[in-house]
Amino acid sequence: MERRADRGESVAAKHRREDIKTFGDMIDLHIADLREVNKPLRRTKAYALERLRLSFGKIAHNRISRELLVNYGRKRAKEGAGPSTVGSEISYMATVITHAAAVHGINASKEQVDLARVALRRLGIVGGSIERDRRPTEAELNAIIEELNSKPRQNIPAARIVRFAVASAMRLGEITRIRWADLDERRRTVIVRDRKDPRKKDGNNQRVPLTALTGFDAWAIIQEQRALSHNHEQIFPYNEKSVGTAFQRACNARGIEDLHFHDLRHEATSRLFEAGLSLERVAIVTGHKDWKMLRRYTHLTPEMLFANIAG
C-alpha cells in the first residue's frame, strides 16, 4: 500500500510540474501552496503578484530575461513607483521562481532576476525606501477637514477618520480594522490586530491607548462614531481605498500637493514627541518595536526642542 501511495504521489507531482509552463502558472502554484499551509497572501504581496501577472503571466517562465525585467523596472519607475516598491516586486518574482524550483522540482532559475536586480540597483530604480519628511501645516489639515465636511452626501465620515488618524497615529488599514469588541471603556484602550511588524507578519496584536495629546482626542472621536456604527463589528467599517480616495480628492480640491494619508501617521508621531513624550511612551502609541525606525518619524526642529525645555 505504501509503495502504491508513493508512486501515486510521484506521478501527481510529475504531472503538476509538467503543467507549469508560464510565470502565471508559477504564481498560481505559489499561492495555492501558501493557502495549503494557512498562509494567505497579505495585501501588499497580492497586489505585487497581480502586477507581475499582468506583465509576465503569459510568458514561459524560462523566457523571462534580464532585459524584460530591466524594462519592467524602468516602466514602473516612470509610473511613479519608488525604489523600494520596484525592489519588492522584483524580489517577489525571485521568491515565486525559487519556490517552484525548491518545492516542486521545476527546472527554473532566478539568475536572470538577480542580474536584473543588479542592473536596476545601479540605475537607481531599485533601492531602499525614501524617507518622507512631509508634514501637513495646521492650515492644510484644517482645509482638508473642512473640505471633507462639506460633502454631506458622502457616506464615509472621512473628516472624522482624518482627525482620528492624527489623534491615534494608526495606519489607515489599522483604523478600518479596529473593533468595538476590542475597546476597553475603563482603560480607554483598543486592540490593534495584526499590526505591521517586519519580524512578525501575523498575530502581532497590540493594546494601544486612545490619547488626546496631538490636538485631537481619539477617545472622543470614537464616541462620535458610535451613532454611525449600526451594529458593525468594526468601529470604522469603511473601505480603506475609498477613504484614501476621498482624502486625495480633498487635497486636490484645496490645492494641497504631495500629501499622502500615511503622512498623518508621521504627523501624529511628531506631535506626540512635541507633547513631551519619551521615545518609550511614543512607541506604546505607535506600535514601533524598532526605536531606530521610530526616530525617522519625529521631524523635530530645534525650535520645538527649545519650546519643550522652556515649558
Phi and psi restraints in degrees (value plus and minus 20) as a CYANA .aco file:
   2 GLU   PHI     -84.7   -44.7
   2 GLU   PSI     -60.4   -20.4
   3 ARG   PHI     -86.1   -46.1
   3 ARG   PSI     -58.4   -18.4
   4 ARG   PHI     -83.9   -43.9
   4 ARG   PSI     -63.2   -23.2
   5 ALA   PHI     -81.9   -41.9
   5 ALA   PSI     -62.6   -22.6
   6 ASP   PHI     -82.8   -42.8
   6 ASP   PSI     -63.0   -23.0
   7 ARG   PHI     -84.9   -44.9
   7 ARG   PSI     -59.0   -19.0
   8 GLY   PHI     -82.3   -42.3
   8 GLY   PSI     -63.4   -23.4
   9 GLU   PHI     -85.3   -45.3
   9 GLU   PSI     -58.7   -18.7
  10 SER   PHI     -84.6   -44.6
  10 SER   PSI     -63.8   -23.8
  11 VAL   PHI     -84.5   -44.5
  11 VAL   PSI     -62.4   -22.4
  12 ALA   PHI     -83.7   -43.7
  12 ALA   PSI     -62.2   -22.2
  13 ALA   PHI     -84.0   -44.0
  13 ALA   PSI     -61.6   -21.6
  14 LYS   PHI     -83.8   -43.8
  14 LYS   PSI     -62.9   -22.9
  15 HIS   PHI     -81.9   -41.9
  15 HIS   PSI     -59.5   -19.5
  16 ARG   PHI     -84.5   -44.5
  16 ARG   PSI     -62.4   -22.4
  17 ARG   PHI     -82.0   -42.0
  17 ARG   PSI     -61.5   -21.5
  18 GLU   PHI     -88.0   -48.0
  18 GLU   PSI     -43.3    -3.3
  19 ASP   PHI     -96.9   -56.9
  19 ASP   PSI     -38.3     1.7
  20 ILE   PHI    -106.0   -66.0
  20 ILE   PSI      81.8   121.8
  21 LYS   PHI    -135.4   -95.4
  21 LYS   PSI     -58.9   -18.9
  22 THR   PHI    -128.0   -88.0
  22 THR   PSI     147.0   187.0
  23 PHE   PHI     -86.2   -46.2
  23 PHE   PSI     -50.3   -10.3
  24 GLY   PHI     -81.4   -41.4
  24 GLY   PSI     -58.4   -18.4
  25 ASP   PHI     -81.9   -41.9
  25 ASP   PSI     -59.4   -19.4
  26 MET   PHI     -84.2   -44.2
  26 MET   PSI     -60.5   -20.5
  27 ILE   PHI     -82.3   -42.3
  27 ILE   PSI     -65.4   -25.4
  28 ASP   PHI     -80.2   -40.2
  28 ASP   PSI     -61.6   -21.6
  29 LEU   PHI     -84.0   -44.0
  29 LEU   PSI     -63.3   -23.3
  30 HIS   PHI     -81.5   -41.5
  30 HIS   PSI     -66.9   -26.9
  31 ILE   PHI     -84.3   -44.3
  31 ILE   PSI     -63.6   -23.6
  32 ALA   PHI     -81.0   -41.0
  32 ALA   PSI     -62.3   -22.3
  33 ASP   PHI     -85.0   -45.0
  33 ASP   PSI     -59.2   -19.2
  34 LEU   PHI     -85.6   -45.6
  34 LEU   PSI     -59.3   -19.3
  35 ARG   PHI     -85.6   -45.6
  35 ARG   PSI     -54.9   -14.9
  36 GLU   PHI     -79.5   -39.5
  36 GLU   PSI     -53.1   -13.1
  37 VAL   PHI    -125.5   -85.5
  37 VAL   PSI       4.0    44.0
  38 ASN   PHI      36.1    76.1
  38 ASN   PSI      25.3    65.3
  39 LYS   PHI    -146.6  -106.6
  39 LYS   PSI      51.8    91.8
  40 PRO   PHI     -83.5   -43.5
  40 PRO   PSI     133.9   173.9
  41 LEU   PHI     -84.9   -44.9
  41 LEU   PSI     118.8   158.8
  42 ARG   PHI    -100.1   -60.1
  42 ARG   PSI     142.3   182.3
  43 ARG   PHI     -77.4   -37.4
  43 ARG   PSI     -65.0   -25.0
  44 THR   PHI     -82.0   -42.0
  44 THR   PSI     -64.5   -24.5
  45 LYS   PHI     -88.7   -48.7
  45 LYS   PSI     -60.3   -20.3
  46 ALA   PHI     -80.5   -40.5
  46 ALA   PSI     -63.0   -23.0
  47 TYR   PHI     -83.6   -43.6
  47 TYR   PSI     -64.4   -24.4
  48 ALA   PHI     -84.2   -44.2
  48 ALA   PSI     -62.7   -22.7
  49 LEU   PHI     -85.0   -45.0
  49 LEU   PSI     -54.4   -14.4
  50 GLU   PHI     -87.3   -47.3
  50 GLU   PSI     -57.7   -17.7
  51 ARG   PHI     -83.2   -43.2
  51 ARG   PSI     -64.8   -24.8
  52 LEU   PHI     -84.5   -44.5
  52 LEU   PSI     -56.4   -16.4
  53 ARG   PHI     -83.3   -43.3
  53 ARG   PSI     -61.7   -21.7
  54 LEU   PHI     -82.0   -42.0
  54 LEU   PSI     -57.0   -17.0
  55 SER   PHI    -107.6   -67.6
  55 SER   PSI     -54.5   -14.5
  56 PHE   PHI    -145.3  -105.3
  56 PHE   PSI     -21.9    18.1
  57 GLY   PHI     -77.5   -37.5
  57 GLY   PSI     -53.7   -13.7
  58 LYS   PHI    -116.6   -76.6
  58 LYS   PSI     -18.8    21.2
  59 ILE   PHI    -109.4   -69.4
  59 ILE   PSI     117.4   157.4
  60 ALA   PHI     -77.6   -37.6
  60 ALA   PSI     114.8   154.8
  61 HIS   PHI     -80.1   -40.1
  61 HIS   PSI     -46.4    -6.4
  62 ASN   PHI    -109.0   -69.0
  62 ASN   PSI     -13.7    26.3
  63 ARG   PHI    -130.0   -90.0
  63 ARG   PSI     -16.7    23.3
  64 ILE   PHI    -101.2   -61.2
  64 ILE   PSI      94.3   134.3
  65 SER   PHI    -126.5   -86.5
  65 SER   PSI     146.3   186.3
  66 ARG   PHI     -74.9   -34.9
  66 ARG   PSI     -62.5   -22.5
  67 GLU   PHI     -82.0   -42.0
  67 GLU   PSI     -65.0   -25.0
  68 LEU   PHI     -79.9   -39.9
  68 LEU   PSI     -61.6   -21.6
  69 LEU   PHI     -90.2   -50.2
  69 LEU   PSI     -59.3   -19.3
  70 VAL   PHI     -84.6   -44.6
  70 VAL   PSI     -62.3   -22.3
  71 ASN   PHI     -82.9   -42.9
  71 ASN   PSI     -57.8   -17.8
  72 TYR   PHI     -81.8   -41.8
  72 TYR   PSI     -64.9   -24.9
  73 GLY   PHI     -81.5   -41.5
  73 GLY   PSI     -63.1   -23.1
  74 ARG   PHI     -81.2   -41.2
  74 ARG   PSI     -62.8   -22.8
  75 LYS   PHI     -83.4   -43.4
  75 LYS   PSI     -64.3   -24.3
  76 ARG   PHI     -84.7   -44.7
  76 ARG   PSI     -57.2   -17.2
  77 ALA   PHI     -84.7   -44.7
  77 ALA   PSI     -60.0   -20.0
  78 LYS   PHI     -85.6   -45.6
  78 LYS   PSI     -49.7    -9.7
  79 GLU   PHI     -95.8   -55.8
  79 GLU   PSI     -28.5    11.5
  80 GLY   PHI      86.4   126.4
  80 GLY   PSI     -18.7    21.3
  81 ALA   PHI     -90.1   -50.1
  81 ALA   PSI     114.7   154.7
  82 GLY   PHI    -100.2   -60.2
  82 GLY   PSI     149.6   189.6
  83 PRO   PHI     -77.1   -37.1
  83 PRO   PSI     -57.5   -17.5
  84 SER   PHI     -88.2   -48.2
  84 SER   PSI     -60.7   -20.7
  85 THR   PHI     -84.8   -44.8
  85 THR   PSI     -68.8   -28.8
  86 VAL   PHI     -82.4   -42.4
  86 VAL   PSI     -60.9   -20.9
  87 GLY   PHI     -80.6   -40.6
  87 GLY   PSI     -61.0   -21.0
  88 SER   PHI     -83.7   -43.7
  88 SER   PSI     -62.8   -22.8
  89 GLU   PHI     -84.5   -44.5
  89 GLU   PSI     -62.1   -22.1
  90 ILE   PHI     -84.7   -44.7
  90 ILE   PSI     -57.7   -17.7
  91 SER   PHI     -85.9   -45.9
  91 SER   PSI     -58.9   -18.9
  92 TYR   PHI     -83.5   -43.5
  92 TYR   PSI     -55.8   -15.8
  93 MET   PHI     -82.8   -42.8
  93 MET   PSI     -64.3   -24.3
  94 ALA   PHI     -82.6   -42.6
  94 ALA   PSI     -58.7   -18.7
  95 THR   PHI     -81.9   -41.9
  95 THR   PSI     -64.9   -24.9
  96 VAL   PHI     -83.1   -43.1
  96 VAL   PSI     -64.1   -24.1
  97 ILE   PHI     -86.6   -46.6
  97 ILE   PSI     -64.8   -24.8
  98 THR   PHI     -82.8   -42.8
  98 THR   PSI     -60.7   -20.7
  99 HIS   PHI     -80.2   -40.2
  99 HIS   PSI     -66.6   -26.6
 100 ALA   PHI     -81.7   -41.7
 100 ALA   PSI     -60.5   -20.5
 101 ALA   PHI     -92.2   -52.2
 101 ALA   PSI     -64.3   -24.3
 102 ALA   PHI     -95.7   -55.7
 102 ALA   PSI     -62.4   -22.4
 103 VAL   PHI    -105.9   -65.9
 103 VAL   PSI     -55.7   -15.7
 104 HIS   PHI    -136.3   -96.3
 104 HIS   PSI     -17.7    22.3
 105 GLY   PHI      47.3    87.3
 105 GLY   PSI       3.5    43.5
 106 ILE   PHI     -94.5   -54.5
 106 ILE   PSI     116.3   156.3
 107 ASN   PHI     -95.1   -55.1
 107 ASN   PSI      65.8   105.8
 108 ALA   PHI    -162.1  -122.1
 108 ALA   PSI     125.6   165.6
 109 SER   PHI    -149.4  -109.4
 109 SER   PSI     124.6   164.6
 110 LYS   PHI    -118.1   -78.1
 110 LYS   PSI      -0.3    39.7
 111 GLU   PHI     -78.8   -38.8
 111 GLU   PSI     -64.1   -24.1
 112 GLN   PHI     -84.7   -44.7
 112 GLN   PSI     -54.5   -14.5
 113 VAL   PHI     -86.1   -46.1
 113 VAL   PSI     -62.8   -22.8
 114 ASP   PHI     -83.3   -43.3
 114 ASP   PSI     -61.5   -21.5
 115 LEU   PHI     -84.8   -44.8
 115 LEU   PSI     -62.2   -22.2
 116 ALA   PHI     -84.2   -44.2
 116 ALA   PSI     -57.1   -17.1
 117 ARG   PHI     -84.6   -44.6
 117 ARG   PSI     -60.1   -20.1
 118 VAL   PHI     -81.4   -41.4
 118 VAL   PSI     -66.5   -26.5
 119 ALA   PHI     -82.7   -42.7
 119 ALA   PSI     -64.9   -24.9
 120 LEU   PHI     -87.3   -47.3
 120 LEU   PSI     -53.5   -13.5
 121 ARG   PHI     -87.5   -47.5
 121 ARG   PSI     -60.1   -20.1
 122 ARG   PHI     -88.7   -48.7
 122 ARG   PSI     -47.9    -7.9
 123 LEU   PHI    -103.3   -63.3
 123 LEU   PSI     -26.1    13.9
 124 GLY   PHI      59.4    99.4
 124 GLY   PSI      -8.4    31.6
 125 ILE   PHI    -106.1   -66.1
 125 ILE   PSI     -47.4    -7.4
 126 VAL   PHI    -135.9   -95.9
 126 VAL   PSI     117.4   157.4
 127 GLY   PHI     154.5   194.5
 127 GLY   PSI    -189.7  -149.7
 128 GLY   PHI     -91.3   -51.3
 128 GLY   PSI     144.4   184.4
 129 SER   PHI     -89.2   -49.2
 129 SER   PSI     125.8   165.8
 130 ILE   PHI    -106.0   -66.0
 130 ILE   PSI     104.1   144.1
 131 GLU   PHI     -93.6   -53.6
 131 GLU   PSI     105.4   145.4
 132 ARG   PHI    -110.4   -70.4
 132 ARG   PSI     124.3   164.3
 133 ASP   PHI    -145.7  -105.7
 133 ASP   PSI       3.3    43.3
 134 ARG   PHI     -97.0   -57.0
 134 ARG   PSI      99.7   139.7
 135 ARG   PHI    -139.7   -99.7
 135 ARG   PSI     117.6   157.6
 136 PRO   PHI     -91.3   -51.3
 136 PRO   PSI     122.8   162.8
 137 THR   PHI     -94.9   -54.9
 137 THR   PSI     145.7   185.7
 138 GLU   PHI     -79.5   -39.5
 138 GLU   PSI     -59.1   -19.1
 139 ALA   PHI     -85.2   -45.2
 139 ALA   PSI     -61.1   -21.1
 140 GLU   PHI     -85.0   -45.0
 140 GLU   PSI     -63.5   -23.5
 141 LEU   PHI     -83.1   -43.1
 141 LEU   PSI     -64.0   -24.0
 142 ASN   PHI     -83.1   -43.1
 142 ASN   PSI     -59.0   -19.0
 143 ALA   PHI     -85.1   -45.1
 143 ALA   PSI     -61.4   -21.4
 144 ILE   PHI     -83.5   -43.5
 144 ILE   PSI     -66.4   -26.4
 145 ILE   PHI     -82.9   -42.9
 145 ILE   PSI     -62.0   -22.0
 146 GLU   PHI     -82.9   -42.9
 146 GLU   PSI     -63.5   -23.5
 147 GLU   PHI     -83.4   -43.4
 147 GLU   PSI     -63.2   -23.2
 148 LEU   PHI     -88.1   -48.1
 148 LEU   PSI     -54.4   -14.4
 149 ASN   PHI     -92.1   -52.1
 149 ASN   PSI     -37.1     2.9
 150 SER   PHI    -105.2   -65.2
 150 SER   PSI     -14.7    25.3
 151 LYS   PHI    -130.9   -90.9
 151 LYS   PSI      55.8    95.8
 152 PRO   PHI     -83.6   -43.6
 152 PRO   PSI     -43.3    -3.3
 153 ARG   PHI    -103.7   -63.7
 153 ARG   PSI     -27.9    12.1
 154 GLN   PHI     -92.4   -52.4
 154 GLN   PSI     105.9   145.9
 155 ASN   PHI     -93.4   -53.4
 155 ASN   PSI     -41.6    -1.6
 156 ILE   PHI    -114.4   -74.4
 156 ILE   PSI     108.4   148.4
 157 PRO   PHI     -98.2   -58.2
 157 PRO   PSI      46.1    86.1
 158 ALA   PHI     -82.2   -42.2
 158 ALA   PSI     -55.0   -15.0
 159 ALA   PHI     -83.1   -43.1
 159 ALA   PSI     -59.6   -19.6
 160 ARG   PHI     -85.8   -45.8
 160 ARG   PSI     -59.3   -19.3
 161 ILE   PHI     -87.0   -47.0
 161 ILE   PSI     -57.2   -17.2
 162 VAL   PHI     -82.2   -42.2
 162 VAL   PSI     -65.6   -25.6
 163 ARG   PHI     -82.7   -42.7
 163 ARG   PSI     -59.3   -19.3
 164 PHE   PHI     -87.3   -47.3
 164 PHE   PSI     -55.9   -15.9
 165 ALA   PHI     -81.1   -41.1
 165 ALA   PSI     -62.8   -22.8
 166 VAL   PHI     -92.9   -52.9
 166 VAL   PSI     -50.4   -10.4
 167 ALA   PHI     -94.3   -54.3
 167 ALA   PSI     -54.2   -14.2
 168 SER   PHI    -126.0   -86.0
 168 SER   PSI     -39.6     0.4
 169 ALA   PHI      44.5    84.5
 169 ALA   PSI       2.2    42.2
 170 MET   PHI    -106.2   -66.2
 170 MET   PSI     131.6   171.6
 171 ARG   PHI     -91.8   -51.8
 171 ARG   PSI     138.5   178.5
 172 LEU   PHI     -79.6   -39.6
 172 LEU   PSI     -62.1   -22.1
 173 GLY   PHI     -82.7   -42.7
 173 GLY   PSI     -53.8   -13.8
 174 GLU   PHI     -90.5   -50.5
 174 GLU   PSI     -60.0   -20.0
 175 ILE   PHI     -80.5   -40.5
 175 ILE   PSI     -63.7   -23.7
 176 THR   PHI     -97.6   -57.6
 176 THR   PSI     -26.1    13.9
 177 ARG   PHI    -120.9   -80.9
 177 ARG   PSI     -42.6    -2.6
 178 ILE   PHI     -82.5   -42.5
 178 ILE   PSI     124.1   164.1
 179 ARG   PHI    -139.4   -99.4
 179 ARG   PSI     131.3   171.3
 180 TRP   PHI     -80.2   -40.2
 180 TRP   PSI     -55.8   -15.8
 181 ALA   PHI     -85.6   -45.6
 181 ALA   PSI     -42.0    -2.0
 182 ASP   PHI    -116.8   -76.8
 182 ASP   PSI     -13.5    26.5
 183 LEU   PHI    -107.5   -67.5
 183 LEU   PSI     109.0   149.0
 184 ASP   PHI    -123.6   -83.6
 184 ASP   PSI      84.9   124.9
 185 GLU   PHI     -84.2   -44.2
 185 GLU   PSI     -59.1   -19.1
 186 ARG   PHI     -91.8   -51.8
 186 ARG   PSI     -64.1   -24.1
 187 ARG   PHI    -110.2   -70.2
 187 ARG   PSI     -28.7    11.3
 188 ARG   PHI      36.0    76.0
 188 ARG   PSI      35.0    75.0
 189 THR   PHI    -151.8  -111.8
 189 THR   PSI     145.8   185.8
 190 VAL   PHI    -163.9  -123.9
 190 VAL   PSI     128.2   168.2
 191 ILE   PHI    -107.5   -67.5
 191 ILE   PSI     105.5   145.5
 192 VAL   PHI    -117.9   -77.9
 192 VAL   PSI      94.3   134.3
 193 ARG   PHI    -109.4   -69.4
 193 ARG   PSI     124.3   164.3
 194 ASP   PHI      31.5    71.5
 194 ASP   PSI      28.9    68.9
 195 ARG   PHI     -87.1   -47.1
 195 ARG   PSI     123.9   163.9
 196 LYS   PHI     -79.0   -39.0
 196 LYS   PSI     108.1   148.1
 197 ASP   PHI    -175.1  -135.1
 197 ASP   PSI      94.9   134.9
 198 PRO   PHI     -78.8   -38.8
 198 PRO   PSI     -41.4    -1.4
 199 ARG   PHI    -112.9   -72.9
 199 ARG   PSI     -32.4     7.6
 200 LYS   PHI    -167.7  -127.7
 200 LYS   PSI      83.0   123.0
 201 LYS   PHI     -91.8   -51.8
 201 LYS   PSI     -55.1   -15.1
 202 ASP   PHI    -151.2  -111.2
 202 ASP   PSI     136.7   176.7
 203 GLY   PHI      57.3    97.3
 203 GLY   PSI      -6.3    33.7
 204 ASN   PHI    -109.5   -69.5
 204 ASN   PSI      53.7    93.7
 205 ASN   PHI    -109.3   -69.3
 205 ASN   PSI     114.5   154.5
 206 GLN   PHI    -152.4  -112.4
 206 GLN   PSI     115.8   155.8
 207 ARG   PHI    -110.6   -70.6
 207 ARG   PSI     103.2   143.2
 208 VAL   PHI    -142.8  -102.8
 208 VAL   PSI     126.7   166.7
 209 PRO   PHI     -97.2   -57.2
 209 PRO   PSI     126.9   166.9
 210 LEU   PHI    -122.1   -82.1
 210 LEU   PSI      79.4   119.4
 211 THR   PHI    -120.3   -80.3
 211 THR   PSI     154.9   194.9
 212 ALA   PHI    -148.9  -108.9
 212 ALA   PSI      26.3    66.3
 213 LEU   PHI    -123.4   -83.4
 213 LEU   PSI     -24.1    15.9
 214 THR   PHI    -130.8   -90.8
 214 THR   PSI     -13.2    26.8
 215 GLY   PHI      80.5   120.5
 215 GLY   PSI     -30.2     9.8
 216 PHE   PHI    -151.0  -111.0
 216 PHE   PSI     126.8   166.8
 217 ASP   PHI    -123.3   -83.3
 217 ASP   PSI      86.2   126.2
 218 ALA   PHI     -80.6   -40.6
 218 ALA   PSI     -62.1   -22.1
 219 TRP   PHI     -84.2   -44.2
 219 TRP   PSI     -64.7   -24.7
 220 ALA   PHI     -83.8   -43.8
 220 ALA   PSI     -57.1   -17.1
 221 ILE   PHI     -85.6   -45.6
 221 ILE   PSI     -58.4   -18.4
 222 ILE   PHI     -84.3   -44.3
 222 ILE   PSI     -56.8   -16.8
 223 GLN   PHI     -85.5   -45.5
 223 GLN   PSI     -56.7   -16.7
 224 GLU   PHI     -80.3   -40.3
 224 GLU   PSI     -56.3   -16.3
 225 GLN   PHI     -93.1   -53.1
 225 GLN   PSI     -39.7     0.3
 226 ARG   PHI     -74.3   -34.3
 226 ARG   PSI     -59.4   -19.4
 227 ALA   PHI     -84.8   -44.8
 227 ALA   PSI     -42.9    -2.9
 228 LEU   PHI    -120.7   -80.7
 228 LEU   PSI     -20.3    19.7
 229 SER   PHI     -88.7   -48.7
 229 SER   PSI     -55.2   -15.2
 230 HIS   PHI      29.0    69.0
 230 HIS   PSI      23.9    63.9
 231 ASN   PHI      44.0    84.0
 231 ASN   PSI       0.9    40.9
 232 HIS   PHI     -92.1   -52.1
 232 HIS   PSI     132.8   172.8
 233 GLU   PHI     -89.9   -49.9
 233 GLU   PSI     -61.2   -21.2
 234 GLN   PHI    -102.4   -62.4
 234 GLN   PSI     128.7   168.7
 235 ILE   PHI     -90.1   -50.1
 235 ILE   PSI     -61.6   -21.6
 236 PHE   PHI    -138.1   -98.1
 236 PHE   PSI      62.2   102.2
 237 PRO   PHI    -102.5   -62.5
 237 PRO   PSI      45.4    85.4
 238 TYR   PHI    -150.0  -110.0
 238 TYR   PSI     135.2   175.2
 239 ASN   PHI     -92.7   -52.7
 239 ASN   PSI     104.8   144.8
 240 GLU   PHI     -84.9   -44.9
 240 GLU   PSI     -50.6   -10.6
 241 LYS   PHI     -85.2   -45.2
 241 LYS   PSI     -58.5   -18.5
 242 SER   PHI     -86.7   -46.7
 242 SER   PSI     -59.1   -19.1
 243 VAL   PHI     -84.0   -44.0
 243 VAL   PSI     -65.7   -25.7
 244 GLY   PHI     -80.8   -40.8
 244 GLY   PSI     -59.7   -19.7
 245 THR   PHI     -85.2   -45.2
 245 THR   PSI     -62.8   -22.8
 246 ALA   PHI     -81.8   -41.8
 246 ALA   PSI     -60.6   -20.6
 247 PHE   PHI     -82.8   -42.8
 247 PHE   PSI     -65.4   -25.4
 248 GLN   PHI     -86.2   -46.2
 248 GLN   PSI     -57.3   -17.3
 249 ARG   PHI     -84.5   -44.5
 249 ARG   PSI     -58.8   -18.8
 250 ALA   PHI     -83.9   -43.9
 250 ALA   PSI     -61.6   -21.6
 251 CYS   PHI     -81.6   -41.6
 251 CYS   PSI     -64.6   -24.6
 252 ASN   PHI     -83.9   -43.9
 252 ASN   PSI     -61.5   -21.5
 253 ALA   PHI     -83.2   -43.2
 253 ALA   PSI     -51.7   -11.7
 254 ARG   PHI    -120.2   -80.2
 254 ARG   PSI     -11.4    28.6
 255 GLY   PHI      48.9    88.9
 255 GLY   PSI       9.2    49.2
 256 ILE   PHI    -114.4   -74.4
 256 ILE   PSI      99.3   139.3
 257 GLU   PHI    -123.4   -83.4
 257 GLU   PSI     130.8   170.8
 258 ASP   PHI      34.3    74.3
 258 ASP   PSI      26.6    66.6
 259 LEU   PHI    -146.1  -106.1
 259 LEU   PSI     104.9   144.9
 260 HIS   PHI    -127.4   -87.4
 260 HIS   PSI     136.2   176.2
 261 PHE   PHI     -78.3   -38.3
 261 PHE   PSI     -57.5   -17.5
 262 HIS   PHI     -83.7   -43.7
 262 HIS   PSI     -42.2    -2.2
 263 ASP   PHI     -83.3   -43.3
 263 ASP   PSI     -40.1    -0.1
 264 LEU   PHI     -88.4   -48.4
 264 LEU   PSI     -50.6   -10.6
 265 ARG   PHI     -87.0   -47.0
 265 ARG   PSI     -61.9   -21.9
 266 HIS   PHI     -79.8   -39.8
 266 HIS   PSI     -65.4   -25.4
 267 GLU   PHI     -80.9   -40.9
 267 GLU   PSI     -65.4   -25.4
 268 ALA   PHI     -81.2   -41.2
 268 ALA   PSI     -64.8   -24.8
 269 THR   PHI     -82.9   -42.9
 269 THR   PSI     -62.2   -22.2
 270 SER   PHI     -81.9   -41.9
 270 SER   PSI     -60.9   -20.9
 271 ARG   PHI     -86.2   -46.2
 271 ARG   PSI     -52.5   -12.5
 272 LEU   PHI     -85.1   -45.1
 272 LEU   PSI     -61.0   -21.0
 273 PHE   PHI     -85.7   -45.7
 273 PHE   PSI     -60.8   -20.8
 274 GLU   PHI     -85.9   -45.9
 274 GLU   PSI     -44.8    -4.8
 275 ALA   PHI     -97.3   -57.3
 275 ALA   PSI     -25.0    15.0
 276 GLY   PHI      78.5   118.5
 276 GLY   PSI     -11.8    28.2
 277 LEU   PHI     -92.2   -52.2
 277 LEU   PSI     125.5   165.5
 278 SER   PHI     -94.9   -54.9
 278 SER   PSI     145.6   185.6
 279 LEU   PHI     -75.3   -35.3
 279 LEU   PSI     -62.8   -22.8
 280 GLU   PHI     -83.0   -43.0
 280 GLU   PSI     -60.5   -20.5
 281 ARG   PHI     -95.2   -55.2
 281 ARG   PSI     -55.7   -15.7
 282 VAL   PHI     -81.9   -41.9
 282 VAL   PSI     -60.2   -20.2
 283 ALA   PHI     -82.2   -42.2
 283 ALA   PSI     -50.4   -10.4
 284 ILE   PHI     -84.6   -44.6
 284 ILE   PSI     -57.0   -17.0
 285 VAL   PHI     -97.3   -57.3
 285 VAL   PSI     -66.7   -26.7
 286 THR   PHI    -102.4   -62.4
 286 THR   PSI     -43.0    -3.0
 287 GLY   PHI      68.1   108.1
 287 GLY   PSI     -15.7    24.3
 288 HIS   PHI     -89.2   -49.2
 288 HIS   PSI     111.6   151.6
 289 LYS   PHI    -121.6   -81.6
 289 LYS   PSI     -42.8    -2.8
 290 ASP   PHI    -120.1   -80.1
 290 ASP   PSI      86.9   126.9
 291 TRP   PHI     -88.0   -48.0
 291 TRP   PSI     -44.0    -4.0
 292 LYS   PHI     -84.5   -44.5
 292 LYS   PSI     -60.2   -20.2
 293 MET   PHI     -86.2   -46.2
 293 MET   PSI     -56.6   -16.6
 294 LEU   PHI     -84.3   -44.3
 294 LEU   PSI     -55.0   -15.0
 295 ARG   PHI     -81.2   -41.2
 295 ARG   PSI     -50.4   -10.4
 296 ARG   PHI     -90.2   -50.2
 296 ARG   PSI     -33.8     6.2
 297 TYR   PHI    -110.0   -70.0
 297 TYR   PSI     -27.4    12.6
 298 THR   PHI     -93.4   -53.4
 298 THR   PSI     -68.1   -28.1
 299 HIS   PHI      32.9    72.9
 299 HIS   PSI      19.9    59.9
 300 LEU   PHI    -101.5   -61.5
 300 LEU   PSI     130.4   170.4
 301 THR   PHI    -131.8   -91.8
 301 THR   PSI     140.4   180.4
 302 PRO   PHI     -77.1   -37.1
 302 PRO   PSI     -55.2   -15.2
 303 GLU   PHI     -83.1   -43.1
 303 GLU   PSI     -60.6   -20.6
 304 MET   PHI     -86.3   -46.3
 304 MET   PSI     -60.2   -20.2
 305 LEU   PHI     -82.8   -42.8
 305 LEU   PSI     -63.0   -23.0
 306 PHE   PHI     -83.5   -43.5
 306 PHE   PSI     -59.2   -19.2
 307 ALA   PHI     -82.2   -42.2
 307 ALA   PSI     -60.4   -20.4
 308 ASN   PHI     -86.8   -46.8
 308 ASN   PSI     -60.0   -20.0
 309 ILE   PHI     -87.6   -47.6
 309 ILE   PSI     -62.3   -22.3
 310 ALA   PHI     -86.9   -46.9
 310 ALA   PSI     -53.2   -13.2
